[in-house]
Amino acid sequence: MVVVALVDRIGSGLWASVSVLYFTYVAHLSLAEVGTLAAVAGALGIAGAPCGGLLADRLPLTRVLVAVQLLRAIGSFGLLTTDRFSLLLILTALGGFGDRASSVLTKLYATRVAGPDRVRYQAVQRTVANAGWAIGGLAAAAALALGSTAAYRWLLLGDALSFAVVALLTLRCGEPASPARTVAGSKTPAPRTRPTGPWRDRTYLAYVATEAVLFLDDAVFKVGLPLWIVHLDSAPHGLAPLLMVLNNILVVALQVPMARFGATTAAARTLLLPLSAAFAAGGAAMALAADGGPVTATLLLTAGATAFTLAEILHATVSWELSVALAPDTAQGAYLGVHGLAQSAQRTIGPLAVTAAIATGPLGWAAFGTTIALTCAIQHRLIRDRLTRTPLSVPPVTVSEH
């Protein structure tokens, strides 16, 4: 599964940075059509996370994963065959649905296989995934140097082939034990109650709502930092890609070592406090960067990027552990599917939040960091009463003698 993560992210790295250019120069869509395509397809793809998790509680996980990866491959291959806006919309939505479903299913697979070592597994997997993104991005940059439409098509083809390879690799993975799917004989009494559902679990839904705020660090690097650097007259514009590289290097270097600080459920909850400090520091550094000269602005922006990267690393560990620990064993897939909606929501509210901070100025960035910091504190209090049970491990599957 770690190899799967590497191949998957290499393919995604090939396509992510050139998708808008492909739709503009190869499919010949207008700017308005490209924006509509991204918005509508993204909205339709939101259903991928809860649907994927729900299916994983009812069907063999590896089969669902293979089906989702093939769906992503079909969506990417299909883009090569048409330039009709309606078909591109459907195919992009299929890809988005599969992408969000695969993210939840991969997390669920790790939860079932790694057991009490799931936090370290997640750290290794995330490190490998970031390396894959870097490899794919560098390959895309090299291909774009050719300056031809054929280069865009080859990059999209590489993305599609990566999903097909991932599906084949997943077939080689063993099926993990699942507490949600129990094999029983005629003497096994029928369950009297239905499994717990996430949509009626107010505490978990409130937790997911706070998660949508904590995931805003993603919007900082994709939207906030580049726009803020351009907005500041004193900051060199070439700093933006360098800070993105810094973010990637720090994640690859620190994700695994820092995972040990959240190796248990209690430790993960405790990490919410330094996570709160990291978000507050990041917002403050971004705000202070507006008042200095080129050197001061560069140093403060670098400090802000570093703080938000540390927040990203800490939150990845905390989120991985708590999203599983708060879910009942018999409905992990459904719960993790609902948790996946937090990232989907962030993709919508994130760009709006950071652009609002930029429009407000230094006070906006200070408020941005403070708001997320306070949300960490709220989450720390919110989940306290739910974390009294023993930390989750891979549970046994009940099988009758028949």
KAVENPE-V724259 format. One record per residue. RES is the residue in one letter. PHI is phi in degrees with one decimal (* if undefined). PSI is psi in radians with two decimals (* if undefined). NEAR is the number of other C-alpha atoms within 10 Angstrom. Layout:
res=<RES	RES>
phi=<PHI	PHI>
psi=<PSI	PSI>
near=<NEAR	NEAR>
This chain:
res=<M	V	V	V	A	L	V	D	R	I	G	S	G	L	W	A	S	V	S	V	L	Y	F	T	Y	V	A	H	L	S	L	A	E	V	G	T	L	A	A	V	A	G	A	L	G	I	A	G	A	P	C	G	G	L	L	A	D	R	L	P	L	T	R	V	L	V	A	V	Q	L	L	R	A	I	G	S	F	G	L	L	T	T	D	R	F	S	L	L	L	I	L	T	A	L	G	G	F	G	D	R	A	S	S	V	L	T	K	L	Y	A	T	R	V	A	G	P	D	R	V	R	Y	Q	A	V	Q	R	T	V	A	N	A	G	W	A	I	G	G	L	A	A	A	A	A	L	A	L	G	S	T	A	A	Y	R	W	L	L	L	G	D	A	L	S	F	A	V	V	A	L	L	T	L	R	C	G	E	P	A	S	P	A	R	T	V	A	G	S	K	T	P	A	P	R	T	R	P	T	G	P	W	R	D	R	T	Y	L	A	Y	V	A	T	E	A	V	L	F	L	D	D	A	V	F	K	V	G	L	P	L	W	I	V	H	L	D	S	A	P	H	G	L	A	P	L	L	M	V	L	N	N	I	L	V	V	A	L	Q	V	P	M	A	R	F	G	A	T	T	A	A	A	R	T	L	L	L	P	L	S	A	A	F	A	A	G	G	A	A	M	A	L	A	A	D	G	G	P	V	T	A	T	L	L	L	T	A	G	A	T	A	F	T	L	A	E	I	L	H	A	T	V	S	W	E	L	S	V	A	L	A	P	D	T	A	Q	G	A	Y	L	G	V	H	G	L	A	Q	S	A	Q	R	T	I	G	P	L	A	V	T	A	A	I	A	T	G	P	L	G	W	A	A	F	G	T	T	I	A	L	T	C	A	I	Q	H	R	L	I	R	D	R	L	T	R	T	P	L	S	V	P	P	V	T	V	S	E	H>
phi=<*	-68.5	-64.1	-58.1	-60.2	-63.4	-63.3	-58.0	-73.6	-62.1	-61.8	-65.1	-64.2	-62.8	-97.7	-57.9	-80.8	-121.5	-60.4	-63.6	-66.0	-61.8	-66.7	-81.8	-95.3	-101.5	-83.1	59.7	-86.3	-76.8	-60.6	-64.4	-66.9	-63.1	-64.0	-64.5	-59.4	-64.8	-69.5	-69.0	-63.0	-64.4	-66.3	-67.8	-72.3	-58.3	-66.1	-59.9	-64.2	-66.9	-66.3	-62.7	-63.9	-64.5	-64.3	-67.3	-81.2	-118.8	-126.9	-56.2	-62.2	-63.4	-67.3	-64.8	-61.6	-61.7	-61.5	-66.9	-65.2	-66.5	-63.0	-63.4	-64.2	-61.0	-60.6	-72.2	-61.1	-63.2	-60.5	-74.5	-99.7	-149.9	-125.8	-75.8	-60.6	-62.3	-70.2	-61.2	-63.9	-64.3	-66.8	-66.7	-64.3	-60.0	-63.4	-64.7	-59.7	-66.1	-63.0	-73.2	-67.6	-64.4	-62.2	-68.0	-66.9	-64.4	-63.8	-65.8	-60.0	-62.9	-60.8	-75.7	-86.5	-80.5	60.4	-66.3	-95.1	-65.3	-67.6	-66.4	-59.7	-61.2	-64.3	-62.7	-62.5	-67.8	-63.1	-63.4	-62.5	-64.6	-63.2	-63.0	-57.7	-63.1	-61.9	-63.4	-65.2	-65.4	-64.2	-64.5	-62.2	-65.2	-67.7	-67.8	-63.4	-70.0	67.7	-124.9	-67.0	-61.3	-62.6	-63.4	-65.7	-65.7	-66.5	-65.1	-62.9	-62.4	-62.8	-63.5	-64.7	-62.4	-69.3	-65.2	-64.1	-61.5	-61.9	-65.9	-64.9	-65.1	-61.1	-84.8	-85.6	-73.0	-78.7	-75.7	-64.3	-128.1	-71.3	-83.4	-119.5	-112.0	-93.6	-137.0	-97.7	-67.6	-84.7	-78.6	-64.6	-70.5	-63.9	-88.0	-125.5	-77.2	-58.7	-60.8	-110.4	-68.8	-72.7	-105.8	-95.0	-64.2	-64.0	-67.5	-63.3	-65.6	-61.8	-62.2	-62.1	-68.2	-62.4	-58.7	-75.5	-68.2	-78.9	-66.2	-59.2	-62.8	-68.9	-59.8	-80.4	-81.0	-126.5	-62.8	-61.0	-58.7	-68.9	-67.5	-64.3	-66.7	-68.3	-84.6	-70.2	-86.7	-90.9	-67.8	-63.8	-70.7	-73.2	-57.6	-64.7	-66.3	-70.1	-64.8	-64.1	-58.2	-58.1	-65.9	-63.7	-64.6	-63.8	-63.8	-79.2	-111.4	-60.1	-68.8	-59.0	-79.6	-64.3	-65.6	-77.2	-126.4	-72.7	-122.5	-62.3	-63.4	-65.7	-63.8	-64.1	-63.0	-64.0	-62.3	-73.4	-65.2	-62.3	-59.3	-64.4	-64.3	-64.6	-63.5	-64.9	-62.7	-63.2	-65.2	-63.6	-64.3	-67.6	-67.8	-63.1	-73.7	-103.0	-105.7	-79.3	-56.7	-68.9	-63.0	-62.7	-63.7	-64.9	-70.0	-64.9	-65.5	-63.6	-64.5	-62.7	-64.5	-63.6	-68.0	-68.2	-61.4	-63.4	-60.2	-65.3	-64.3	-67.1	-59.1	-68.1	-63.6	-63.7	-58.6	-72.5	-70.4	-62.0	-84.0	-63.9	-83.4	-96.6	-67.6	-57.4	-83.5	-139.8	-60.0	-61.2	-62.5	-67.7	-66.8	-63.6	-67.3	-61.3	-61.4	-66.5	-62.4	-67.4	-63.1	-64.3	-62.1	-65.3	-90.2	-84.1	-59.3	-58.5	-66.4	-66.4	-73.7	-68.8	-66.1	-64.1	-65.9	-65.1	-78.0	96.1	-53.3	-63.4	-64.2	-67.7	-62.9	-67.7	-59.7	-65.9	-66.7	-61.5	-68.5	-60.7	-66.1	-64.4	-58.9	-65.1	-63.5	-64.2	-56.4	-77.6	-59.0	-93.4	-56.3	-73.8	-86.0	-103.0	-96.1	-85.7	-64.1	-54.1	-67.6	-137.2	-67.3	-82.2	-73.7	-101.6	-80.3	-129.7	-75.8	-73.3	-93.5>
psi=<-0.49	-0.69	-0.69	-0.78	-0.72	-0.88	-0.75	-0.85	-0.49	-0.81	-0.76	-0.64	-0.59	-0.64	-0.62	-0.73	-0.18	0.04	-0.78	-0.71	-0.66	-0.85	-0.45	-0.87	-0.42	-0.86	-0.20	0.74	2.65	2.94	-0.72	-0.69	-0.69	-0.76	-0.74	-0.71	-0.83	-0.73	-0.86	-0.79	-0.68	-0.69	-0.74	-0.56	-0.25	-0.57	-0.25	-0.74	-0.97	-0.64	-0.75	-0.77	-0.70	-0.75	-0.63	-0.38	-0.18	-0.38	2.82	2.26	-0.75	-0.63	-0.70	-0.71	-0.78	-0.77	-0.71	-0.73	-0.67	-0.61	-0.73	-0.70	-0.76	-0.76	-0.74	-0.77	-0.67	-0.58	-0.47	-0.24	-0.12	2.75	0.26	2.29	-0.75	-0.74	-0.69	-0.64	-0.80	-0.80	-0.69	-0.66	-0.71	-0.77	-0.74	-0.70	-0.84	-0.65	-0.80	-0.58	-0.74	-0.60	-0.78	-0.74	-0.66	-0.71	-0.72	-0.69	-0.80	-0.67	-0.74	-0.58	-0.78	-0.42	-2.29	-0.22	0.30	-0.53	-0.76	-0.69	-0.77	-0.69	-0.77	-0.81	-0.73	-0.63	-0.81	-0.71	-0.73	-0.66	-0.69	-0.74	-0.77	-0.77	-0.82	-0.71	-0.70	-0.71	-0.68	-0.72	-0.71	-0.71	-0.65	-0.35	-0.36	-0.50	0.53	2.74	-0.47	-0.60	-0.70	-0.73	-0.68	-0.65	-0.74	-0.68	-0.71	-0.68	-0.81	-0.75	-0.57	-0.65	-0.65	-0.73	-0.73	-0.70	-0.73	-0.71	-0.65	-0.54	-0.43	-0.11	2.47	2.67	2.11	2.70	2.44	2.16	-0.26	-0.33	1.82	2.29	2.16	2.76	-3.01	-0.40	-0.12	2.14	2.52	2.49	2.44	-0.39	2.65	2.66	2.61	2.41	2.51	-0.47	-0.25	0.04	1.68	-0.65	-0.76	-0.69	-0.69	-0.67	-0.78	-0.66	-0.72	-0.58	-0.66	-0.58	-0.72	-0.40	0.04	-0.23	-0.48	-0.74	-0.47	-0.81	-0.57	-0.55	-0.87	-0.94	-0.88	-0.76	-0.65	-0.67	-0.73	-0.62	-0.56	2.20	-0.45	-0.27	2.33	2.29	-0.49	-0.06	-0.48	-0.94	-0.53	-0.66	-0.55	-0.72	-0.74	-0.76	-0.80	-0.74	-0.78	-0.69	-0.79	-0.67	-0.57	-0.27	-0.81	-0.86	-0.67	-0.22	-0.46	-0.36	-0.18	0.60	-0.29	2.88	-0.76	-0.71	-0.66	-0.71	-0.69	-0.57	-0.29	-0.44	-0.92	-0.48	-0.73	-0.76	-0.67	-0.74	-0.75	-0.73	-0.69	-0.80	-0.70	-0.75	-0.71	-0.67	-0.77	-0.41	-0.33	-0.30	-0.03	3.04	-3.01	-0.76	-0.82	-0.76	-0.71	-0.77	-0.75	-0.68	-0.65	-0.72	-0.71	-0.76	-0.69	-0.76	-0.76	-0.55	-0.75	-0.67	-0.71	-0.78	-0.82	-0.75	-0.60	-0.74	-0.82	-0.83	-0.73	-0.83	-0.86	-0.62	-0.53	-0.76	-0.51	-0.14	2.44	2.58	-0.62	-0.02	0.63	-0.76	-0.83	-0.72	-0.79	-0.52	-0.73	-0.67	-0.59	-0.37	-0.39	-0.77	-0.65	-0.75	-0.67	-0.61	-0.38	-0.86	-0.38	-0.96	-0.63	-0.70	-0.79	-0.60	-0.57	-0.67	-0.72	-0.73	-0.57	-0.45	-2.76	-0.71	-0.56	-0.75	-0.67	-0.73	-0.64	-0.90	-0.68	-0.69	-0.77	-0.66	-0.76	-0.59	-0.64	-0.76	-0.69	-0.76	-0.70	-0.72	-0.68	-0.74	0.03	-0.84	-0.31	-0.24	0.73	-0.20	2.96	2.42	2.50	2.49	3.06	2.03	2.74	2.72	2.25	2.11	2.26	2.94	-0.18	*>
near=<15	17	15	21	21	24	24	25	26	26	27	24	26	29	26	17	14	18	15	18	16	21	21	15	13	16	19	15	19	12	12	8	15	20	13	14	22	16	15	14	21	22	17	16	21	23	20	28	30	23	18	28	29	21	17	27	20	16	13	15	24	21	15	19	25	20	15	25	27	21	22	29	24	18	22	24	18	18	24	17	10	13	14	12	17	10	14	22	22	18	22	23	25	23	27	24	26	26	20	25	27	23	19	27	25	19	20	23	21	20	24	21	18	17	15	18	16	26	28	20	20	24	24	17	23	22	23	21	24	21	21	23	23	19	17	27	22	15	16	24	13	12	17	16	9	11	10	12	14	13	17	25	16	16	25	25	20	21	26	26	20	24	26	20	16	23	24	15	15	19	13	10	10	10	15	18	18	27	19	18	16	15	12	15	11	8	9	10	8	8	7	6	6	6	12	16	15	22	11	9	13	10	15	21	17	13	21	24	18	19	25	22	21	27	23	25	25	18	20	22	20	15	16	23	23	18	17	26	23	15	15	19	13	18	23	14	16	11	16	22	13	12	21	16	12	16	23	17	16	15	22	20	12	16	23	21	12	17	23	16	16	25	18	22	25	18	14	24	21	15	19	24	15	15	25	24	18	24	29	25	22	29	27	24	24	28	26	18	26	22	12	15	14	16	13	16	24	18	16	21	26	22	19	26	25	20	24	26	28	24	24	23	23	24	23	20	26	26	21	20	26	20	20	23	21	21	22	18	20	18	22	28	32	27	30	27	28	25	27	26	22	22	22	21	19	22	18	15	15	24	18	15	21	25	19	15	22	23	14	12	17	20	16	21	28	21	17	23	27	20	17	25	24	16	20	26	15	14	19	18	11	15	17	11	9	12	14	10	10	10	16	20	17	19	13	10	15	13	11	12	7	8>
